[in-house]
Amino acid sequence: MNDMTPVKASSPKDWETDQEVRWCPGCGDYAILKAVQRTMPELGSTPENTVFISGIGCSSRFPYYMETYGFHTIHGRAPAIATGVKLANPDLDVWIITGDGDALSIGGNHTMHLLRRNLDCQIMLFNNEIYGLTKGQYSPTSRVGTTSPSTPYGSVDRPATPCAFALGAGARFVARGFDVSKNLPEVLKAAHAHRGAAFIEIFQNCIVYNKDVFEDFAAPKGAEDRQLWLRNGEPMLFAKGEKGIALDADALTLKVVDVVDGDWKSAGVIVHDVTNRSVAHMLVEMRFGEFPMALGVLYDDPRPTFNDAVIAQNESASAGKTADLGKLLAKGQTWTVEEGHPET
């Protein structure tokens, strides 16, 4: 996220291009595109100060449809391009658009290093659990047993969990949403407000090769029983407040508990704290079915960014000074680019 003063207020139309949107009819990417175009005016951003960068895949056509700067780059390498863009012009608001195959297969190492470095950008990973652009092969997130042209007898690979991957790589902001959710704009706003690498997994319906794979929790009917929308400072309640998530202190795991007469405290329901990394790990590992799907902001705990550190180091070197930025980072300090020195 960047601190910026918009030149003028914008509307969703200001973020739409004249390009024909070319996804399959019914693709979840349409809903995500509209959510982003509706959200951008509310962020204080301007099209001329924003750039969307993508790799290869169905989701990676996204920059063509945003009236901003954009790069449709190389398979898995969007994080590398984004790093160069942000370091060259730190004032730009950088968004990365990627898919489960693009980010977690050929691009897995690039995604990991972007997250651990904490580049100031937003990463939107569209997860449809399949390779859609190349005609339906199984992807790193496909479930065991997925039948596809590359696994006609069913996949035997254990799938990657994108949010667990992000946390393991050191991400300081991790969130989940899904394509047609009315709450997706709020998740995008929270990601943009975070200074640093903000990772958002968006479950996306591939109408052709993996249709309705997320209907077990994304279908509107009965959604309140299958979705846990997390909000900082609020109890982890679902099923219209009749159930909640509590900590099993003996097993050090989460468990579902019944809430009687709205007394969630007596039931031991956890209050969501977005800075609690241990609970975030447990939330992303909850087995759906036994648990609801955890959605919203799972983790948000900023730290100094890679781009601030690089710029401060370069400015210090130009001034003939040396600074141990590693020690300053360890203390949780940030830098003012204008002055080139740390501030607590």
C-alpha positions in Angstrom: 0.0 0.0 0.0 1.2 3.5 -0.8 0.4 6.8 0.9 -0.8 9.0 -1.9 -3.2 11.9 -2.5 -5.4 11.2 -5.5 -5.4 13.7 -8.3 -9.2 13.4 -8.6 -11.8 11.0 -7.3 -12.4 8.1 -9.6 -15.3 5.8 -10.4 -15.4 2.1 -11.3 -15.7 3.1 -15.0 -12.3 4.9 -14.8 -10.7 1.5 -14.1 -12.3 -0.3 -17.1 -10.5 -0.6 -20.4 -12.0 -0.8 -23.9 -10.7 -4.3 -24.3 -13.1 -7.2 -24.8 -13.0 -9.4 -21.7 -12.0 -12.8 -23.0 -12.7 -15.4 -20.3 -15.1 -18.4 -20.7 -18.7 -17.4 -20.0 -19.4 -18.0 -16.3 -15.7 -17.9 -15.3 -15.2 -16.6 -11.7 -12.6 -14.2 -13.0 -15.4 -11.8 -14.2 -16.6 -11.4 -10.6 -13.1 -10.8 -9.3 -12.5 -8.2 -12.0 -15.7 -6.3 -11.1 -14.9 -6.5 -7.4 -11.5 -5.0 -8.0 -12.9 -2.2 -10.3 -15.5 -1.4 -7.7 -12.9 -1.3 -4.9 -10.2 0.7 -6.5 -12.0 4.1 -6.2 -12.4 3.5 -2.5 -8.7 3.0 -1.9 -7.6 6.5 -2.7 -5.6 5.2 -5.7 -5.5 6.6 -9.2 -5.1 4.7 -12.4 -2.0 6.6 -13.4 -0.3 5.5 -10.1 -1.3 1.9 -10.3 0.3 -1.1 -12.0 -1.1 -4.7 -12.4 1.5 -7.4 -13.1 0.7 -10.9 -14.1 2.4 -14.1 -15.1 0.8 -16.7 -17.4 -2.6 -18.3 -17.1 -6.3 -17.4 -17.4 -6.0 -15.0 -14.4 -3.0 -13.3 -16.0 -5.2 -11.6 -18.7 -6.3 -9.3 -15.9 -3.9 -6.4 -16.7 -5.6 -6.0 -20.1 -8.9 -5.1 -18.4 -7.6 -2.6 -15.9 -7.2 1.0 -17.0 -3.8 1.3 -15.3 -0.2 0.5 -16.2 0.2 -3.3 -16.6 2.6 -6.0 -17.5 1.6 -9.5 -18.8 4.9 -11.2 -18.1 6.5 -14.6 -18.0 5.2 -17.8 -16.4 5.8 -17.7 -12.7 8.0 -14.6 -12.8 5.5 -11.8 -12.0 7.1 -11.4 -8.5 10.5 -10.7 -10.1 9.1 -8.1 -12.5 7.0 -6.5 -9.6 10.2 -6.2 -7.5 11.9 -4.3 -10.2 8.9 -2.0 -10.8 8.6 -1.2 -7.1 12.3 -0.5 -6.6 12.4 1.7 -9.7 9.3 3.7 -8.6 8.4 3.1 -5.0 5.4 5.5 -5.3 3.6 3.0 -7.6 0.8 0.9 -6.2 1.7 -2.6 -7.3 -0.7 -5.5 -7.7 0.3 -9.0 -8.7 -2.2 -11.3 -10.4 -1.4 -14.9 -10.5 -2.9 -18.4 -10.4 -2.4 -21.6 -8.4 -0.2 -23.1 -11.1 1.6 -19.9 -12.0 2.5 -19.0 -8.4 3.0 -22.3 -6.8 4.6 -24.5 -9.5 7.0 -22.8 -11.9 6.8 -19.6 -9.8 6.9 -21.1 -6.4 10.4 -19.9 -5.6 9.7 -16.4 -6.9 6.5 -16.2 -4.8 8.4 -17.4 -1.7 11.2 -14.9 -2.0 8.8 -12.0 -2.6 6.9 -12.9 0.6 10.0 -13.4 2.8 11.5 -10.1 1.5 8.2 -8.3 2.2 8.0 -6.2 -0.9 5.2 -3.6 -0.6 2.6 -5.0 -3.0 -0.7 -6.9 -3.1 -0.6 -10.5 -4.4 -4.0 -11.9 -5.6 -3.7 -15.7 -6.2 -6.7 -17.0 -8.1 -7.1 -20.6 -7.0 -9.3 -22.9 -9.2 -7.3 -26.0 -8.4 -6.7 -26.7 -12.1 -4.7 -25.5 -15.1 -7.4 -23.9 -17.1 -5.5 -22.1 -19.8 -3.7 -25.3 -20.9 -6.9 -27.4 -21.0 -7.4 -28.8 -17.6 -4.3 -30.6 -16.2 -4.1 -31.0 -12.5 -2.3 -28.2 -10.6 -0.3 -27.9 -7.3 -3.6 -27.3 -5.4 -5.7 -30.0 -7.1 -7.1 -32.5 -4.6 -6.1 -36.1 -4.3 -8.2 -38.1 -6.8 -8.7 -35.2 -9.3 -9.2 -36.6 -12.8 -7.7 -34.6 -15.6 -5.9 -35.1 -19.0 -2.6 -35.4 -17.0 -4.1 -37.7 -14.3 -6.8 -39.8 -16.0 -6.8 -42.2 -13.1 -6.9 -39.5 -10.4 -4.1 -37.4 -8.9 -2.0 -39.0 -6.2 -0.3 -35.7 -5.3 -1.0 -34.1 -2.0 -2.1 -30.6 -2.7 -0.4 -27.4 -1.6 -2.3 -25.0 0.7 -1.6 -21.5 -0.6 -2.1 -19.7 2.7 0.0 -22.2 4.6 2.7 -21.7 2.0 2.5 -18.0 2.4 2.8 -18.2 6.2 5.7 -20.6 5.9 7.4 -18.2 3.5 7.2 -15.4 6.1 4.2 -13.5 4.8 3.0 -10.8 7.2 -0.5 -10.5 5.7 -2.6 -13.5 4.6 -6.2 -13.5 3.7 -8.8 -15.6 1.8 -11.9 -14.8 -0.2 -13.9 -16.3 -3.1 -14.9 -14.9 -6.5 -18.6 -14.1 -5.9 -18.4 -13.1 -2.3 -19.9 -9.8 -1.3 -17.1 -9.6 1.3 -14.2 -9.7 -1.2 -13.9 -5.9 -1.5 -13.4 -5.7 2.2 -10.6 -8.2 2.0 -9.0 -6.3 -0.8 -9.2 -3.0 1.2 -7.5 -4.7 4.1 -4.7 -6.0 1.9 -4.2 -2.6 0.4 -4.0 -0.9 3.8 -1.2 -3.3 4.9 2.3 -1.9 4.2 4.2 -4.9 2.9 3.5 -8.0 0.9 -0.2 -8.8 1.2 -1.2 -12.3 0.1 -4.8 -13.0 -0.8 -6.0 -16.4 -1.9 -9.2 -16.1 -4.0 -11.1 -19.3 -4.6 -12.2 -19.1 -8.3 -14.7 -21.2 -10.2 -13.4 -22.7 -13.5 -16.6 -23.3 -15.3 -15.1 -25.6 -17.9 -12.5 -27.9 -16.2 -13.3 -27.8 -12.5 -16.8 -26.6 -12.2 -18.3 -26.0 -8.8 -15.3 -27.5 -6.9 -15.9 -24.9 -4.1 -19.7 -25.2 -4.0 -19.4 -27.2 -0.7 -18.7 -23.9 1.0 -19.3 -21.1 -1.6 -22.9 -22.0 -2.5 -25.3 -19.3 -1.1 -27.7 -21.7 0.5 -26.5 -22.7 3.9 -23.3 -20.7 3.6 -23.6 -19.4 7.2 -23.0 -23.0 8.3 -19.9 -23.6 6.2 -18.1 -20.2 6.2 -16.2 -18.6 9.1 -15.7 -15.0 8.2 -12.9 -13.7 10.4 -13.0 -10.1 11.8 -10.3 -8.7 14.1 -11.5 -8.3 17.7 -14.6 -10.4 17.1 -15.4 -13.9 18.3 -15.0 -16.7 15.7 -18.7 -17.6 15.3 -20.6 -19.2 12.5 -23.9 -21.0 11.9 -25.8 -17.8 12.9 -23.8 -17.6 16.1 -24.8 -21.1 17.3 -21.3 -22.5 16.7 -17.8 -21.2 17.2 -14.1 -22.0 17.2 -12.3 -22.7 20.4 -8.8 -23.9 21.4 -8.4 -27.4 22.6 -5.7 -26.7 25.2 -4.8 -30.3 25.7 -4.2 -31.1 22.0 -3.1 -27.6 21.1 -5.6 -27.6 18.2 -8.8 -25.9 17.3 -12.2 -27.4 17.8 -15.8 -26.6 17.0 -18.0 -25.8 20.0 -21.8 -25.2 20.5 -22.8 -21.8 21.7 -25.9 -21.8 23.9 -28.0 -18.6 24.2 -25.3 -16.5 22.6 -22.9 -17.0 25.5 -19.8 -17.5 23.4 -17.5 -16.7 26.2 -18.7 -19.6 28.3 -18.2 -21.9 25.2 -14.6 -20.8 25.0 -14.8 -19.2 21.6 -11.6 -17.5 20.5 -11.6 -13.7 19.7 -9.8 -13.2 16.4 -6.5 -11.5 16.8 -5.0 -10.9 13.3 -1.5 -10.6 14.8 -1.5 -14.1 16.3 0.6 -16.1 13.8 0.1 -19.4 15.6 -3.6 -19.3 15.4 -3.4 -18.2 11.8 -1.5 -21.4 11.0 -4.2 -23.4 12.7 -7.0 -21.6 10.8 -5.5 -22.3 7.4 -5.0 -26.0 8.3 -8.6 -26.6 9.4 -10.1 -29.6 7.5 -13.2 -28.5 5.7 -16.2 -30.5 6.7 -15.1 -31.1 10.2 -14.6 -27.3 10.3 -16.0 -24.4 8.3 -13.9 -22.6 5.7 -11.9 -19.8 7.3 -12.3 -16.6 5.2 -11.3 -13.0 5.5 -8.0 -11.6 7.0 -6.3 -14.5 8.8 -3.1 -12.7 9.7 -1.9 -9.1 9.6 1.2 -8.0 11.4 3.4 -5.5 9.4 7.1 -5.2 9.5 9.6 -3.0 7.6 9.5 -3.5 3.8 12.1 -4.7 1.4 11.8 -1.7 -0.8 12.2 0.8 2.1 15.4 -1.0 3.3 16.9 -1.1 -0.2 16.2 2.6 -0.8 17.5 3.7 2.6 20.6 1.6 2.1 21.2 3.1 -1.4 20.7 6.6 -0.1 23.0 6.0 2.9 25.7 4.7 0.5 25.3 7.7 -1.8 25.8 9.9 1.2 29.0 8.1 2.0 27.6 6.5 5.1 27.2 2.9 6.2 24.3 1.4 8.1 23.7 -2.1 9.5 20.2 -2.3 8.2 20.0 -6.0 9.2 20.2 -5.0 12.9 17.7 -2.2 12.4 15.3 -4.6 10.8 15.6 -7.0 13.7 14.6 -4.2 16.0 11.5 -3.6 13.9 12.5 -0.1 12.7 11.5 1.5 9.5 13.1 4.2 7.3 12.0 7.6 6.1 13.1 7.6 2.4 13.5 11.4 2.5 15.9 11.4 5.4 17.4 8.0 4.9 17.5 7.1 8.6 15.6 4.8 10.9 12.6 5.8 13.0 11.0 3.6 15.6 
